[in-house]
């Protein structure tokens, strides 16, 4: 991050998809126009934060949770 503006925009990009997932009606029309951009930015940030090879570990964990049905009731 170069400055505080970058930090605020990054946090906003990460919060919007989380808010949308929790309550789809919570977000307004202005944010809806930028939805794809916020999601893209969040995925880019996540990609930068994950070390190389961690994606495979997360895929394996996801498969394990699915096979063991550990996600049931986590809504």
mmCIF file of the N, C-alpha and C atoms, coordinates in Angstrom:
data_MODEL
# 
_entry.id   MODEL 
# 
loop_
_atom_site.group_PDB 
_atom_site.id 
_atom_site.type_symbol 
_atom_site.label_atom_id 
_atom_site.label_alt_id 
_atom_site.label_comp_id 
_atom_site.label_asym_id 
_atom_site.label_entity_id 
_atom_site.label_seq_id 
_atom_site.pdbx_PDB_ins_code 
_atom_site.Cartn_x 
_atom_site.Cartn_y 
_atom_site.Cartn_z 
_atom_site.occupancy 
_atom_site.B_iso_or_equiv 
_atom_site.pdbx_formal_charge 
_atom_site.auth_seq_id 
_atom_site.auth_comp_id 
_atom_site.auth_asym_id 
_atom_site.auth_atom_id 
_atom_site.pdbx_PDB_model_num 
ATOM 1   N N  . UNK A 1 1  ? 0.843   -1.174  0.000  1.00 0.00 ? 1  UNK A N  1 
ATOM 2   C CA . UNK A 1 1  ? 0.000   0.000   0.000  1.00 0.00 ? 1  UNK A CA 1 
ATOM 3   C C  . UNK A 1 1  ? 0.887   1.235   0.000  1.00 0.00 ? 1  UNK A C  1 
ATOM 4   N N  . UNK A 1 2  ? 0.499   2.150   -0.807 1.00 0.00 ? 2  UNK A N  1 
ATOM 5   C CA . UNK A 1 2  ? 1.284   3.377   -0.912 1.00 0.00 ? 2  UNK A CA 1 
ATOM 6   C C  . UNK A 1 2  ? 0.859   4.433   0.104  1.00 0.00 ? 2  UNK A C  1 
ATOM 7   N N  . UNK A 1 3  ? -0.439  4.448   0.461  1.00 0.00 ? 3  UNK A N  1 
ATOM 8   C CA . UNK A 1 3  ? -0.915  5.485   1.372  1.00 0.00 ? 3  UNK A CA 1 
ATOM 9   C C  . UNK A 1 3  ? -2.220  5.030   2.039  1.00 0.00 ? 3  UNK A C  1 
ATOM 10  N N  . UNK A 1 4  ? -2.779  5.921   2.822  1.00 0.00 ? 4  UNK A N  1 
ATOM 11  C CA . UNK A 1 4  ? -4.006  5.595   3.548  1.00 0.00 ? 4  UNK A CA 1 
ATOM 12  C C  . UNK A 1 4  ? -5.193  5.386   2.606  1.00 0.00 ? 4  UNK A C  1 
ATOM 13  N N  . UNK A 1 5  ? -5.211  6.076   1.489  1.00 0.00 ? 5  UNK A N  1 
ATOM 14  C CA . UNK A 1 5  ? -6.304  5.913   0.532  1.00 0.00 ? 5  UNK A CA 1 
ATOM 15  C C  . UNK A 1 5  ? -6.318  4.480   -0.002 1.00 0.00 ? 5  UNK A C  1 
ATOM 16  N N  . UNK A 1 6  ? -5.148  3.962   -0.354 1.00 0.00 ? 6  UNK A N  1 
ATOM 17  C CA . UNK A 1 6  ? -5.063  2.577   -0.818 1.00 0.00 ? 6  UNK A CA 1 
ATOM 18  C C  . UNK A 1 6  ? -5.556  1.612   0.257  1.00 0.00 ? 6  UNK A C  1 
ATOM 19  N N  . UNK A 1 7  ? -5.204  1.875   1.486  1.00 0.00 ? 7  UNK A N  1 
ATOM 20  C CA . UNK A 1 7  ? -5.634  1.019   2.584  1.00 0.00 ? 7  UNK A CA 1 
ATOM 21  C C  . UNK A 1 7  ? -7.153  1.036   2.726  1.00 0.00 ? 7  UNK A C  1 
ATOM 22  N N  . UNK A 1 8  ? -7.752  2.210   2.708  1.00 0.00 ? 8  UNK A N  1 
ATOM 23  C CA . UNK A 1 8  ? -9.204  2.328   2.847  1.00 0.00 ? 8  UNK A CA 1 
ATOM 24  C C  . UNK A 1 8  ? -9.912  1.639   1.680  1.00 0.00 ? 8  UNK A C  1 
ATOM 25  N N  . UNK A 1 9  ? -9.425  1.842   0.462  1.00 0.00 ? 9  UNK A N  1 
ATOM 26  C CA . UNK A 1 9  ? -10.042 1.206   -0.700 1.00 0.00 ? 9  UNK A CA 1 
ATOM 27  C C  . UNK A 1 9  ? -9.900  -0.316  -0.649 1.00 0.00 ? 9  UNK A C  1 
ATOM 28  N N  . UNK A 1 10 ? -8.787  -0.777  -0.137 1.00 0.00 ? 10 UNK A N  1 
ATOM 29  C CA . UNK A 1 10 ? -8.576  -2.213  -0.006 1.00 0.00 ? 10 UNK A CA 1 
ATOM 30  C C  . UNK A 1 10 ? -9.531  -2.809  1.021  1.00 0.00 ? 10 UNK A C  1 
ATOM 31  N N  . UNK A 1 11 ? -9.667  -2.161  2.147  1.00 0.00 ? 11 UNK A N  1 
ATOM 32  C CA . UNK A 1 11 ? -10.583 -2.641  3.183  1.00 0.00 ? 11 UNK A CA 1 
ATOM 33  C C  . UNK A 1 11 ? -12.013 -2.633  2.652  1.00 0.00 ? 11 UNK A C  1 
ATOM 34  N N  . UNK A 1 12 ? -12.390 -1.591  1.936  1.00 0.00 ? 12 UNK A N  1 
ATOM 35  C CA . UNK A 1 12 ? -13.737 -1.520  1.363  1.00 0.00 ? 12 UNK A CA 1 
ATOM 36  C C  . UNK A 1 12 ? -13.963 -2.674  0.392  1.00 0.00 ? 12 UNK A C  1 
ATOM 37  N N  . UNK A 1 13 ? -12.977 -2.948  -0.444 1.00 0.00 ? 13 UNK A N  1 
ATOM 38  C CA . UNK A 1 13 ? -13.099 -4.035  -1.415 1.00 0.00 ? 13 UNK A CA 1 
ATOM 39  C C  . UNK A 1 13 ? -13.253 -5.381  -0.726 1.00 0.00 ? 13 UNK A C  1 
ATOM 40  N N  . UNK A 1 14 ? -12.627 -5.548  0.418  1.00 0.00 ? 14 UNK A N  1 
ATOM 41  C CA . UNK A 1 14 ? -12.722 -6.818  1.139  1.00 0.00 ? 14 UNK A CA 1 
ATOM 42  C C  . UNK A 1 14 ? -14.026 -6.923  1.941  1.00 0.00 ? 14 UNK A C  1 
ATOM 43  N N  . UNK A 1 15 ? -14.516 -5.815  2.445  1.00 0.00 ? 15 UNK A N  1 
ATOM 44  C CA . UNK A 1 15 ? -15.728 -5.841  3.264  1.00 0.00 ? 15 UNK A CA 1 
ATOM 45  C C  . UNK A 1 15 ? -16.997 -6.028  2.446  1.00 0.00 ? 15 UNK A C  1 
ATOM 46  N N  . UNK A 1 16 ? -17.037 -5.459  1.251  1.00 0.00 ? 16 UNK A N  1 
ATOM 47  C CA . UNK A 1 16 ? -18.264 -5.515  0.468  1.00 0.00 ? 16 UNK A CA 1 
ATOM 48  C C  . UNK A 1 16 ? -18.716 -6.954  0.185  1.00 0.00 ? 16 UNK A C  1 
ATOM 49  N N  . UNK A 1 17 ? -17.847 -7.844  -0.351 1.00 0.00 ? 17 UNK A N  1 
ATOM 50  C CA . UNK A 1 17 ? -18.318 -9.225  -0.589 1.00 0.00 ? 17 UNK A CA 1 
ATOM 51  C C  . UNK A 1 17 ? -18.741 -9.931  0.705  1.00 0.00 ? 17 UNK A C  1 
ATOM 52  N N  . UNK A 1 18 ? -18.062 -9.621  1.813  1.00 0.00 ? 18 UNK A N  1 
ATOM 53  C CA . UNK A 1 18 ? -18.434 -10.235 3.085  1.00 0.00 ? 18 UNK A CA 1 
ATOM 54  C C  . UNK A 1 18 ? -19.818 -9.751  3.525  1.00 0.00 ? 18 UNK A C  1 
ATOM 55  N N  . UNK A 1 19 ? -20.075 -8.462  3.403  1.00 0.00 ? 19 UNK A N  1 
ATOM 56  C CA . UNK A 1 19 ? -21.385 -7.925  3.769  1.00 0.00 ? 19 UNK A CA 1 
ATOM 57  C C  . UNK A 1 19 ? -22.468 -8.495  2.861  1.00 0.00 ? 19 UNK A C  1 
ATOM 58  N N  . UNK A 1 20 ? -22.164 -8.598  1.588  1.00 0.00 ? 20 UNK A N  1 
ATOM 59  C CA . UNK A 1 20 ? -23.132 -9.126  0.617  1.00 0.00 ? 20 UNK A CA 1 
ATOM 60  C C  . UNK A 1 20 ? -23.456 -10.588 0.928  1.00 0.00 ? 20 UNK A C  1 
ATOM 61  N N  . UNK A 1 21 ? -22.463 -11.339 1.357  1.00 0.00 ? 21 UNK A N  1 
ATOM 62  C CA . UNK A 1 21 ? -22.686 -12.746 1.690  1.00 0.00 ? 21 UNK A CA 1 
ATOM 63  C C  . UNK A 1 21 ? -23.539 -12.884 2.954  1.00 0.00 ? 21 UNK A C  1 
ATOM 64  N N  . UNK A 1 22 ? -23.336 -12.003 3.912  1.00 0.00 ? 22 UNK A N  1 
ATOM 65  C CA . UNK A 1 22 ? -24.077 -12.071 5.167  1.00 0.00 ? 22 UNK A CA 1 
ATOM 66  C C  . UNK A 1 22 ? -25.520 -11.612 4.983  1.00 0.00 ? 22 UNK A C  1 
ATOM 67  N N  . UNK A 1 23 ? -25.700 -10.495 4.291  1.00 0.00 ? 23 UNK A N  1 
ATOM 68  C CA . UNK A 1 23 ? -27.044 -9.954  4.099  1.00 0.00 ? 23 UNK A CA 1 
ATOM 69  C C  . UNK A 1 23 ? -27.126 -9.275  2.735  1.00 0.00 ? 23 UNK A C  1 
ATOM 70  N N  . UNK A 1 24 ? -27.623 -9.966  1.713  1.00 0.00 ? 24 UNK A N  1 
ATOM 71  C CA . UNK A 1 24 ? -27.671 -9.406  0.362  1.00 0.00 ? 24 UNK A CA 1 
ATOM 72  C C  . UNK A 1 24 ? -28.466 -8.110  0.256  1.00 0.00 ? 24 UNK A C  1 
ATOM 73  N N  . UNK A 1 25 ? -29.417 -7.882  1.133  1.00 0.00 ? 25 UNK A N  1 
ATOM 74  C CA . UNK A 1 25 ? -30.230 -6.668  1.071  1.00 0.00 ? 25 UNK A CA 1 
ATOM 75  C C  . UNK A 1 25 ? -29.575 -5.472  1.761  1.00 0.00 ? 25 UNK A C  1 
ATOM 76  N N  . UNK A 1 26 ? -28.481 -5.709  2.469  1.00 0.00 ? 26 UNK A N  1 
ATOM 77  C CA . UNK A 1 26 ? -27.819 -4.650  3.228  1.00 0.00 ? 26 UNK A CA 1 
ATOM 78  C C  . UNK A 1 26 ? -27.129 -3.629  2.324  1.00 0.00 ? 26 UNK A C  1 
ATOM 79  N N  . UNK A 1 27 ? -26.622 -4.064  1.195  1.00 0.00 ? 27 UNK A N  1 
ATOM 80  C CA . UNK A 1 27 ? -25.827 -3.205  0.320  1.00 0.00 ? 27 UNK A CA 1 
ATOM 81  C C  . UNK A 1 27 ? -26.717 -2.377  -0.588 1.00 0.00 ? 27 UNK A C  1 
ATOM 82  N N  . UNK A 1 28 ? -26.246 -1.188  -0.924 1.00 0.00 ? 28 UNK A N  1 
ATOM 83  C CA . UNK A 1 28 ? -27.034 -0.275  -1.739 1.00 0.00 ? 28 UNK A CA 1 
ATOM 84  C C  . UNK A 1 28 ? -26.692 -0.401  -3.227 1.00 0.00 ? 28 UNK A C  1 
ATOM 85  N N  . UNK A 1 29 ? -27.423 0.363   -4.047 1.00 0.00 ? 29 UNK A N  1 
ATOM 86  C CA . UNK A 1 29 ? -27.241 0.298   -5.502 1.00 0.00 ? 29 UNK A CA 1 
ATOM 87  C C  . UNK A 1 29 ? -25.872 0.784   -5.949 1.00 0.00 ? 29 UNK A C  1 
ATOM 88  N N  . UNK A 1 30 ? -25.309 1.763   -5.254 1.00 0.00 ? 30 UNK A N  1 
ATOM 89  C CA . UNK A 1 30 ? -23.993 2.277   -5.630 1.00 0.00 ? 30 UNK A CA 1 
ATOM 90  C C  . UNK A 1 30 ? -22.953 1.173   -5.506 1.00 0.00 ? 30 UNK A C  1 
ATOM 91  N N  . UNK A 1 31 ? -22.970 0.453   -4.406 1.00 0.00 ? 31 UNK A N  1 
ATOM 92  C CA . UNK A 1 31 ? -22.029 -0.648  -4.227 1.00 0.00 ? 31 UNK A CA 1 
ATOM 93  C C  . UNK A 1 31 ? -22.301 -1.778  -5.205 1.00 0.00 ? 31 UNK A C  1 
ATOM 94  N N  . UNK A 1 32 ? -23.561 -1.995  -5.562 1.00 0.00 ? 32 UNK A N  1 
ATOM 95  C CA . UNK A 1 32 ? -23.888 -3.057  -6.500 1.00 0.00 ? 32 UNK A CA 1 
ATOM 96  C C  . UNK A 1 32 ? -23.259 -2.806  -7.871 1.00 0.00 ? 32 UNK A C  1 
ATOM 97  N N  . UNK A 1 33 ? -23.121 -1.540  -8.250 1.00 0.00 ? 33 UNK A N  1 
ATOM 98  C CA . UNK A 1 33 ? -22.497 -1.228  -9.543 1.00 0.00 ? 33 UNK A CA 1 
ATOM 99  C C  . UNK A 1 33 ? -21.048 -1.665  -9.586 1.00 0.00 ? 33 UNK A C  1 
ATOM 100 N N  . UNK A 1 34 ? -20.377 -1.662  -8.448 1.00 0.00 ? 34 UNK A N  1 
ATOM 101 C CA . UNK A 1 34 ? -18.955 -1.993  -8.382 1.00 0.00 ? 34 UNK A CA 1 
ATOM 102 C C  . UNK A 1 34 ? -18.710 -3.397  -7.827 1.00 0.00 ? 34 UNK A C  1 
ATOM 103 N N  . UNK A 1 35 ? -19.762 -4.199  -7.752 1.00 0.00 ? 35 UNK A N  1 
ATOM 104 C CA . UNK A 1 35 ? -19.666 -5.518  -7.120 1.00 0.00 ? 35 UNK A CA 1 
ATOM 105 C C  . UNK A 1 35 ? -18.558 -6.376  -7.731 1.00 0.00 ? 35 UNK A C  1 
ATOM 106 N N  . UNK A 1 36 ? -18.520 -6.487  -9.047 1.00 0.00 ? 36 UNK A N  1 
ATOM 107 C CA . UNK A 1 36 ? -17.504 -7.320  -9.699 1.00 0.00 ? 36 UNK A CA 1 
ATOM 108 C C  . UNK A 1 36 ? -16.101 -6.803  -9.418 1.00 0.00 ? 36 UNK A C  1 
ATOM 109 N N  . UNK A 1 37 ? -15.932 -5.502  -9.372 1.00 0.00 ? 37 UNK A N  1 
ATOM 110 C CA . UNK A 1 37 ? -14.620 -4.918  -9.090 1.00 0.00 ? 37 UNK A CA 1 
ATOM 111 C C  . UNK A 1 37 ? -14.188 -5.218  -7.659 1.00 0.00 ? 37 UNK A C  1 
ATOM 112 N N  . UNK A 1 38 ? -15.115 -5.098  -6.710 1.00 0.00 ? 38 UNK A N  1 
ATOM 113 C CA . UNK A 1 38 ? -14.789 -5.399  -5.317 1.00 0.00 ? 38 UNK A CA 1 
ATOM 114 C C  . UNK A 1 38 ? -14.396 -6.863  -5.152 1.00 0.00 ? 38 UNK A C  1 
ATOM 115 N N  . UNK A 1 39 ? -15.135 -7.745  -5.796 1.00 0.00 ? 39 UNK A N  1 
ATOM 116 C CA . UNK A 1 39 ? -14.811 -9.171  -5.716 1.00 0.00 ? 39 UNK A CA 1 
ATOM 117 C C  . UNK A 1 39 ? -13.456 -9.444  -6.342 1.00 0.00 ? 39 UNK A C  1 
ATOM 118 N N  . UNK A 1 40 ? -13.181 -8.824  -7.492 1.00 0.00 ? 40 UNK A N  1 
ATOM 119 C CA . UNK A 1 40 ? -11.882 -9.003  -8.159 1.00 0.00 ? 40 UNK A CA 1 
ATOM 120 C C  . UNK A 1 40 ? -10.754 -8.522  -7.250 1.00 0.00 ? 40 UNK A C  1 
ATOM 121 N N  . UNK A 1 41 ? -10.934 -7.354  -6.642 1.00 0.00 ? 41 UNK A N  1 
ATOM 122 C CA . UNK A 1 41 ? -9.907  -6.821  -5.749 1.00 0.00 ? 41 UNK A CA 1 
ATOM 123 C C  . UNK A 1 41 ? -9.691  -7.735  -4.548 1.00 0.00 ? 41 UNK A C  1 
ATOM 124 N N  . UNK A 1 42 ? -10.770 -8.260  -3.975 1.00 0.00 ? 42 UNK A N  1 
ATOM 125 C CA . UNK A 1 42 ? -10.648 -9.155  -2.820 1.00 0.00 ? 42 UNK A CA 1 
ATOM 126 C C  . UNK A 1 42 ? -9.895  -10.427 -3.189 1.00 0.00 ? 42 UNK A C  1 
ATOM 127 N N  . UNK A 1 43 ? -10.202 -10.989 -4.349 1.00 0.00 ? 43 UNK A N  1 
ATOM 128 C CA . UNK A 1 43 ? -9.501  -12.197 -4.781 1.00 0.00 ? 43 UNK A CA 1 
ATOM 129 C C  . UNK A 1 43 ? -8.032  -11.915 -5.075 1.00 0.00 ? 43 UNK A C  1 
ATOM 130 N N  . UNK A 1 44 ? -7.734  -10.752 -5.621 1.00 0.00 ? 44 UNK A N  1 
ATOM 131 C CA . UNK A 1 44 ? -6.347  -10.368 -5.866 1.00 0.00 ? 44 UNK A CA 1 
ATOM 132 C C  . UNK A 1 44 ? -5.582  -10.249 -4.558 1.00 0.00 ? 44 UNK A C  1 
ATOM 133 N N  . UNK A 1 45 ? -6.198  -9.635  -3.564 1.00 0.00 ? 45 UNK A N  1 
ATOM 134 C CA . UNK A 1 45 ? -5.569  -9.486  -2.248 1.00 0.00 ? 45 UNK A CA 1 
ATOM 135 C C  . UNK A 1 45 ? -5.333  -10.862 -1.623 1.00 0.00 ? 45 UNK A C  1 
ATOM 136 N N  . UNK A 1 46 ? -6.348  -11.717 -1.683 1.00 0.00 ? 46 UNK A N  1 
ATOM 137 C CA . UNK A 1 46 ? -6.205  -13.064 -1.121 1.00 0.00 ? 46 UNK A CA 1 
ATOM 138 C C  . UNK A 1 46 ? -5.086  -13.823 -1.827 1.00 0.00 ? 46 UNK A C  1 
ATOM 139 N N  . UNK A 1 47 ? -4.999  -13.677 -3.131 1.00 0.00 ? 47 UNK A N  1 
ATOM 140 C CA . UNK A 1 47 ? -3.949  -14.348 -3.896 1.00 0.00 ? 47 UNK A CA 1 
ATOM 141 C C  . UNK A 1 47 ? -2.564  -13.863 -3.477 1.00 0.00 ? 47 UNK A C  1 
ATOM 142 N N  . UNK A 1 48 ? -2.435  -12.587 -3.207 1.00 0.00 ? 48 UNK A N  1 
ATOM 143 C CA . UNK A 1 48 ? -1.137  -12.037 -2.773 1.00 0.00 ? 48 UNK A CA 1 
ATOM 144 C C  . UNK A 1 48 ? -0.778  -12.490 -1.362 1.00 0.00 ? 48 UNK A C  1 
ATOM 145 N N  . UNK A 1 49 ? -1.786  -12.675 -0.517 1.00 0.00 ? 49 UNK A N  1 
ATOM 146 C CA . UNK A 1 49 ? -1.527  -13.055 0.861  1.00 0.00 ? 49 UNK A CA 1 
ATOM 147 C C  . UNK A 1 49 ? -1.201  -14.537 1.017  1.00 0.00 ? 49 UNK A C  1 
ATOM 148 N N  . UNK A 1 50 ? -1.724  -15.367 0.122  1.00 0.00 ? 50 UNK A N  1 
ATOM 149 C CA . UNK A 1 50 ? -1.470  -16.805 0.213  1.00 0.00 ? 50 UNK A CA 1 
ATOM 150 C C  . UNK A 1 50 ? -0.121  -17.139 -0.410 1.00 0.00 ? 50 UNK A C  1 
ATOM 151 N N  . UNK A 1 51 ? 0.741   -17.781 0.332  1.00 0.00 ? 51 UNK A N  1 
ATOM 152 C CA . UNK A 1 51 ? 2.009   -18.226 -0.256 1.00 0.00 ? 51 UNK A CA 1 
ATOM 153 C C  . UNK A 1 51 ? 1.749   -19.239 -1.363 1.00 0.00 ? 51 UNK A C  1 
ATOM 154 N N  . UNK A 1 52 ? 2.695   -19.363 -2.279 1.00 0.00 ? 52 UNK A N  1 
ATOM 155 C CA . UNK A 1 52 ? 2.562   -20.335 -3.359 1.00 0.00 ? 52 UNK A CA 1 
ATOM 156 C C  . UNK A 1 52 ? 2.379   -21.726 -2.770 1.00 0.00 ? 52 UNK A C  1 
ATOM 157 N N  . UNK A 1 53 ? 1.463   -22.475 -3.289 1.00 0.00 ? 53 UNK A N  1 
ATOM 158 C CA . UNK A 1 53 ? 1.217   -23.824 -2.808 1.00 0.00 ? 53 UNK A CA 1 
ATOM 159 C C  . UNK A 1 53 ? 0.109   -23.920 -1.787 1.00 0.00 ? 53 UNK A C  1 
ATOM 160 N N  . UNK A 1 54 ? -0.250  -22.813 -1.166 1.00 0.00 ? 54 UNK A N  1 
ATOM 161 C CA . UNK A 1 54 ? -1.304  -22.839 -0.146 1.00 0.00 ? 54 UNK A CA 1 
ATOM 162 C C  . UNK A 1 54 ? -2.667  -23.109 -0.763 1.00 0.00 ? 54 UNK A C  1 
ATOM 163 N N  . UNK A 1 55 ? -2.847  -22.752 -2.030 1.00 0.00 ? 55 UNK A N  1 
ATOM 164 C CA . UNK A 1 55 ? -4.130  -22.992 -2.685 1.00 0.00 ? 55 UNK A CA 1 
ATOM 165 C C  . UNK A 1 55 ? -4.449  -24.475 -2.705 1.00 0.00 ? 55 UNK A C  1 
ATOM 166 N N  . UNK A 1 56 ? -3.434  -25.300 -2.981 1.00 0.00 ? 56 UNK A N  1 
ATOM 167 C CA . UNK A 1 56 ? -3.643  -26.750 -3.010 1.00 0.00 ? 56 UNK A CA 1 
ATOM 168 C C  . UNK A 1 56 ? -4.044  -27.267 -1.630 1.00 0.00 ? 56 UNK A C  1 
ATOM 169 N N  . UNK A 1 57 ? -3.435  -26.734 -0.592 1.00 0.00 ? 57 UNK A N  1 
ATOM 170 C CA . UNK A 1 57 ? -3.797  -27.132 0.768  1.00 0.00 ? 57 UNK A CA 1 
ATOM 171 C C  . UNK A 1 57 ? -5.248  -26.769 1.056  1.00 0.00 ? 57 UNK A C  1 
ATOM 172 N N  . UNK A 1 58 ? -5.654  -25.574 0.684  1.00 0.00 ? 58 UNK A N  1 
ATOM 173 C CA . UNK A 1 58 ? -7.032  -25.152 0.913  1.00 0.00 ? 58 UNK A CA 1 
ATOM 174 C C  . UNK A 1 58 ? -8.006  -26.009 0.109  1.00 0.00 ? 58 UNK A C  1 
ATOM 175 N N  . UNK A 1 59 ? -7.628  -26.394 -1.112 1.00 0.00 ? 59 UNK A N  1 
ATOM 176 C CA . UNK A 1 59 ? -8.478  -27.283 -1.901 1.00 0.00 ? 59 UNK A CA 1 
ATOM 177 C C  . UNK A 1 59 ? -8.631  -28.633 -1.215 1.00 0.00 ? 59 UNK A C  1 
ATOM 178 N N  . UNK A 1 60 ? -7.538  -29.157 -0.675 1.00 0.00 ? 60 UNK A N  1 
ATOM 179 C CA . UNK A 1 60 ? -7.592  -30.436 0.039  1.00 0.00 ? 60 UNK A CA 1 
ATOM 180 C C  . UNK A 1 60 ? -8.470  -30.334 1.285  1.00 0.00 ? 60 UNK A C  1 
ATOM 181 N N  . UNK A 1 61 ? -8.347  -29.236 2.023  1.00 0.00 ? 61 UNK A N  1 
ATOM 182 C CA . UNK A 1 61 ? -9.185  -29.038 3.213  1.00 0.00 ? 61 UNK A CA 1 
ATOM 183 C C  . UNK A 1 61 ? -10.661 -28.929 2.838  1.00 0.00 ? 61 UNK A C  1 
ATOM 184 N N  . UNK A 1 62 ? -10.934 -28.224 1.759  1.00 0.00 ? 62 UNK A N  1 
ATOM 185 C CA . UNK A 1 62 ? -12.300 -28.071 1.292  1.00 0.00 ? 62 UNK A CA 1 
ATOM 186 C C  . UNK A 1 62 ? -12.892 -29.426 0.926  1.00 0.00 ? 62 UNK A C  1 
ATOM 187 N N  . UNK A 1 63 ? -12.130 -30.245 0.208  1.00 0.00 ? 63 UNK A N  1 
ATOM 188 C CA . UNK A 1 63 ? -12.576 -31.588 -0.162 1.00 0.00 ? 63 UNK A CA 1 
ATOM 189 C C  . UNK A 1 63 ? -12.828 -32.434 1.088  1.00 0.00 ? 63 UNK A C  1 
ATOM 190 N N  . UNK A 1 64 ? -11.929 -32.365 2.053  1.00 0.00 ? 64 UNK A N  1 
ATOM 191 C CA . UNK A 1 64 ? -12.084 -33.111 3.302  1.00 0.00 ? 64 UNK A CA 1 
ATOM 192 C C  . UNK A 1 64 ? -13.374 -32.706 4.020  1.00 0.00 ? 64 UNK A C  1 
ATOM 193 N N  . UNK A 1 65 ? -13.607 -31.405 4.153  1.00 0.00 ? 65 UNK A N  1 
ATOM 194 C CA . UNK A 1 65 ? -14.815 -30.923 4.829  1.00 0.00 ? 65 UNK A CA 1 
ATOM 195 C C  . UNK A 1 65 ? -16.061 -31.396 4.096  1.00 0.00 ? 65 UNK A C  1 
ATOM 196 N N  . UNK A 1 66 ? -16.014 -31.368 2.759  1.00 0.00 ? 66 UNK A N  1 
ATOM 197 C CA . UNK A 1 66 ? -17.159 -31.802 1.969  1.00 0.00 ? 66 UNK A CA 1 
ATOM 198 C C  . UNK A 1 66 ? -17.404 -33.305 2.151  1.00 0.00 ? 66 UNK A C  1 
ATOM 199 N N  . UNK A 1 67 ? -16.346 -34.104 2.056  1.00 0.00 ? 67 UNK A N  1 
ATOM 200 C CA . UNK A 1 67 ? -16.491 -35.555 2.179  1.00 0.00 ? 67 UNK A CA 1 
ATOM 201 C C  . UNK A 1 67 ? -16.958 -35.968 3.572  1.00 0.00 ? 67 UNK A C  1 
ATOM 202 N N  . UNK A 1 68 ? -16.476 -35.295 4.593  1.00 0.00 ? 68 UNK A N  1 
ATOM 203 C CA . UNK A 1 68 ? -16.846 -35.623 5.976  1.00 0.00 ? 68 UNK A CA 1 
ATOM 204 C C  . UNK A 1 68 ? -18.131 -34.954 6.421  1.00 0.00 ? 68 UNK A C  1 
ATOM 205 N N  . UNK A 1 69 ? -18.716 -34.161 5.526  1.00 0.00 ? 69 UNK A N  1 
ATOM 206 C CA . UNK A 1 69 ? -19.952 -33.440 5.803  1.00 0.00 ? 69 UNK A CA 1 
ATOM 207 C C  . UNK A 1 69 ? -19.848 -32.566 7.062  1.00 0.00 ? 69 UNK A C  1 
ATOM 208 N N  . UNK A 1 70 ? -18.719 -31.908 7.194  1.00 0.00 ? 70 UNK A N  1 
ATOM 209 C CA . UNK A 1 70 ? -18.469 -31.072 8.370  1.00 0.00 ? 70 UNK A CA 1 
ATOM 210 C C  . UNK A 1 70 ? -19.089 -29.679 8.223  1.00 0.00 ? 70 UNK A C  1 
ATOM 211 N N  . UNK A 1 71 ? -19.574 -29.354 7.051  1.00 0.00 ? 71 UNK A N  1 
ATOM 212 C CA . UNK A 1 71 ? -20.154 -28.029 6.843  1.00 0.00 ? 71 UNK A CA 1 
ATOM 213 C C  . UNK A 1 71 ? -21.652 -27.990 7.120  1.00 0.00 ? 71 UNK A C  1 
ATOM 214 N N  . UNK A 1 72 ? -22.254 -29.127 7.309  1.00 0.00 ? 72 UNK A N  1 
ATOM 215 C CA . UNK A 1 72 ? -23.690 -29.147 7.554  1.00 0.00 ? 72 UNK A CA 1 
ATOM 216 C C  . UNK A 1 72 ? -24.015 -28.370 8.826  1.00 0.00 ? 72 UNK A C  1 
ATOM 217 N N  . UNK A 1 73 ? -24.990 -27.510 8.730  1.00 0.00 ? 73 UNK A N  1 
ATOM 218 C CA . UNK A 1 73 ? -25.419 -26.737 9.888  1.00 0.00 ? 73 UNK A CA 1 
ATOM 219 C C  . UNK A 1 73 ? -24.586 -25.488 10.132 1.00 0.00 ? 73 UNK A C  1 
ATOM 220 N N  . UNK A 1 74 ? -23.702 -25.131 9.188  1.00 0.00 ? 74 UNK A N  1 
ATOM 221 C CA . UNK A 1 74 ? -22.884 -23.935 9.363  1.00 0.00 ? 74 UNK A CA 1 
ATOM 222 C C  . UNK A 1 74 ? -23.459 -22.726 8.638  1.00 0.00 ? 74 UNK A C  1 
ATOM 223 N N  . UNK A 1 75 ? -24.748 -22.678 8.420  1.00 0.00 ? 75 UNK A N  1 
ATOM 224 C CA . UNK A 1 75 ? -25.354 -21.557 7.720  1.00 0.00 ? 75 UNK A CA 1 
ATOM 225 C C  . UNK A 1 75 ? -25.511 -20.365 8.588  1.00 0.00 ? 75 UNK A C  1 
# 
